[in-house]
């Protein structure tokens, strides 16, 4: 290998082009720096250094934008063209590496380059690689058809392996970085190996391109052939009058459309779509969409309806058999039936049953359908966020379907079912729309006769449907939607009602499900009452049913294991079967107490008694409230305290008591949050008792709110509170005068056992609740 030589030459940057040694080619030069570099080379010895730019789109390349490996070339010829550019004929001589840029030349790049000699290895190995490269190049020419056979003949005559590699590289369709890499490999053996690998990859790509082209061609030919044959088959079927194939299918659909008894406008739409379906090829995506749409139109009920059994007595009997209590709901259903019987035409009512879980809202809707002989359909709306769930999807979407309303009508098969919209308060809205707004049209009696579903597109009559919605919480139902429904509140069951439900429905059901019978298994009434009071605390009866199921299973085990013929569950046996009681309920005081009054509270699980205690001790008038009281109860305590201060003399209390004593008001069970506007008179009574040392009568319970002037305001939940008072053993209940109207809701057996004292002022409360003489 000859010694490397360092030369100083002008640099001509090339765009999108690489010149290898031994290559002769024309270049068009137009940039000022490049023209001056050519002029410099012509003045000197016609030598110039050619190096490529890294990025083609740079007009004024800097030093870092130019590759350092390039080619020393001789400028053979220069010709100025009319457009101002210069056409140059150059011949590549040797590889060279740029060492440094000379800073004294600013008009063009003057660089120092080191001439690089090629490294040769074993001649026989290089000869073998040359032959392999030529063979691969020949195969590449045949596959690409972009290089002529004359080029192959010219290349085949080259004996020098390095020059052969360079010439072949110049003819290949390679990326700039791959061509530059070939230039930078000075070892001839490595260069030959690298080119063989590049040509092999290019051959694979060309082969794949050819395969893809053939596959596309075959697919197009097959589609055209199928279309032609299908058209021929249609013509043959038409000539023969053959009913097979799509012709037969269309005839069947036409027959079904006629049988569906659709309204005239809907029938026209169905026949129009059927004509389209007949014209569209079977393998077309549109064909299945049209077919699906026609089938939905056929399957929907348009005129079929069940005949209502408008027998009021029968309906009332059915409702009473299935449900105990719920008088207002039953009364509303019977009113609807009575009006329908008289008028023979009425828009379906839209009822909304609101109440805690487990009170029988869903089962009541089933009973309504059964009582009037209508089909029953249920759609659960819990978690529905997409408006399309109600209104359906447009037919343009893949997998489009009607909404839940139309789907429900298809399942019902009649135009007048009882349609239950379960958990309507749990619908949500997000970026997919607001389903509660879509429900407005469904539930508006003035609009639902022309309900529009996006999939069906034609209006559908929902005016004969009896919609019943259920909800746990009215607060989450939007106002406009709530306005379209008749709300019936089911507050929950009282103890008496739960006892009847357990005896007449739940226990019988569980005895049957657990393989028992009335002759082998019984539960005493006092045991049922204890189960309701001590083992469940709920508004509904779900947990009660679970506990009854548990008792039945344990009874079945006793019968099988101990070979008993009969098991009778008593009050004492409950603890053996279910363990210690889980809950407790308030009890009346055993003695008359000073500073302690019994209030009546309403909870989600029914009524309960609430003891309010007041303690005095020397201080400076600080009022302390404990027992996790809500804002309303704290305000009631403040109002009672202010009222007593204003009436201290009339009540025989030291007017300066608040300056000498600190007062602590406590409601036991501090971990349980308590709030509500009915504890005012109880707190006031306990305060007066503590301040006057007059004991509160042990048999008296009370409920009512107080004002700063001592007036007693009405409260809610009197029925539940009365039941809790009766259960706790109280004899008298002090209630606001304005709650007199609610007494008729209280069961007669409870009214007979309790004395209701109606008051309108706190003075009357104190008269009934406190003993006359101060005691210990």
VENTATA-V355168 format. One record per run of one state. SS is the DSSP state (2 for helix, 1 for strand, 0 for the rest). FROM is the first residue (numbers start at 0). LEN is the number of residues. Records with the same first field share a line. If there is no record, write none. Layout:
SS->FROM-LEN, FROM-LEN
This chain:
0->0-5, 14-9, 29-2, 43-3, 53-9, 66-2, 80-5, 102-7, 116-2, 119-3, 144-4, 156-4, 171-4, 184-2, 240-4, 259-4, 279-5, 299-12, 322-4, 343-6, 355-5, 371-4, 380-7, 391-12, 412-5, 422-1, 426-2, 430-2, 443-4, 452-6, 460-5, 471-2, 476-2, 483-2, 490-4, 513-7, 523-1, 534-7, 562-4, 569-3, 578-14, 593-2, 603-2, 618-4, 626-2, 629-1, 646-10, 667-6, 674-5, 692-3, 696-3, 702-2, 706-4, 713-4, 728-3, 745-2, 753-1, 759-1, 770-6
1->5-9, 23-6, 46-7, 65-1, 68-12, 85-17, 109-7, 118-1, 186-1, 349-6, 375-5, 417-5, 428-2, 432-2, 450-2, 458-2, 465-6, 485-5, 520-3, 566-3, 592-1, 595-8, 605-13, 622-4, 628-1, 660-7, 673-1, 695-1, 699-3, 704-2, 710-3, 731-5, 754-5, 760-1, 769-1
2->31-12, 62-3, 122-22, 148-8, 160-11, 175-9, 187-53, 244-15, 263-16, 284-15, 311-11, 326-17, 360-11, 387-4, 403-9, 423-3, 434-9, 447-3, 473-3, 478-5, 494-19, 524-10, 541-21, 572-6, 630-16, 656-4, 679-13, 717-11, 736-9, 747-6, 761-8
